[in-house]
Amino acid sequence: MSSDQPTVLVVEDEAAQREILSYNLEAEGFRVVRAENGEEALVMVSEESPDIIVLDWMMPNVSGIEVCRQIKTRPDTRNVPIIMLSARSEEVDRVRGLETGADDYVVKPYSVVELMARVRAQLRRTRPAAVGVQLDYEDISLDPETHRVTRSGQTLKLGPTEFRLLSTFMEKPGRVWSRDQLLDRVWGRDIYVDTRTVDVHIGRLRKALCQHGGGDPLRTVRGAGYALG
C-alpha cells in the first residue's frame, strides 16, 4: 500500500468489535492491520509501522495501558498516535490513560462517526497529506487533493511515484529516510522493488523540483538515506 493510504493498527480482544472497527476504517480508505491481544500488538507495531493505533484498554495478560506505555517508551514508536478505547468513563481512568501516553481517549460505547473523526484529527498531525491537508515547505506547495505541486508559484510536472516521495519528505522535513523506509512508505510492503529503484526516482524528483530553476532541496545523507532540507 502506498503513502496515500495510512495504516491503522486495531488492537481489540473482542472479535466482533475488532471486525466492526476494521470494516469502518477500511470504508474510510485506511489500510487496517489487526491484533487480538497485547503481545501480538507489540509485534505488529514493529512489523507494520502503523501510522496510528486504536487500542482497547481491557485485554487479558498485557493490558492496553501496558501496551501504550511500551510503545511510548520506544524511540522508534513513541510518536505514533494512540487512541485508547475503554468502558471506564471515570475521570481518574481517563487521566491515567492520557498520562501513560495515549493521545486521545474514547469511552465505550462510542459513535463510529466520532471515532473516525478522531482518527483523522490525529493523522492531520502526523500524516497530513494522507488526509488531504496541503503541505508547504519553503517555496514548495503540495496539494494532495488535486495532486498539484508548485514551486515559487510555478506548476511542477511530477510522476505518481515522485509525488508520493515528495509528500513523504514534506510531511517530515529534516527527517532522514532510509531506502528501505521509503520503499515501505511509497511502494508498499507487499511489493518487491530493488533499493536502487529509490535512487532512480530520487533523481527524477530532484530534476522535477528544479525544472524551473532553484536549488536542490533534497539532501543525500551518506550511508543513511535522503532528507528534505
Secondary structure, DSSP 4 states (H G I P E B T S, - for coil): --TTS-EEEEE-SSHHHHHHHHHHHHHTT-EEEEESSHHHHHHHHHHH--SEEEEES--SSS-HHHHHHHHHHSTTTTTS-EEEEES--SHHHHHHHHHTT-SEEEESS--HHHHHHHHHHHHHHH-GGGGT--EEETTEEEETTTTEEEETTEEE---HHHHHHHHHHHHSTTPPBPHHHHIIIII-TTS---HHHHHHHHHHHHHHHTTTS----EEEETTTEEEE-
